[in-house]
C-alpha cells in the first residue's frame, strides 16, 4: 500500500472597492503557509487608500503588496482615494 499526500491549496482573490484603480492578479492558488503577491495601480489622480484581507494579513506599500502565511481562502480588497492638492 502506498499513501500519497498533497499540500492544501487556497484561493486568494483580489478586487477593487469603488473603482479608480486595479489590483492584479485577480485570483491565485496558494499552498498552505505560502504567499500571494499583488500589484496595485491607482488611476490617474488617485492613490492607494488601503489594501486589506478578510482572513489574511496584507502588507506592502506603493504598488507592491502581499498576503503571507495563507492558511485559508482569502479575499483581498484595494481601495483608492482621490488626490487632493
Buried (B, 14 or more C-beta within 10 A) or exposed (E): EEEEEEEEBBBBBBEBEEEBBBBEEEEBEBEEEBBBBBBBBBEEEBEBBEBBBEBBEBEBEEEEBBBBEBEEBBBBBBBBBEEEE
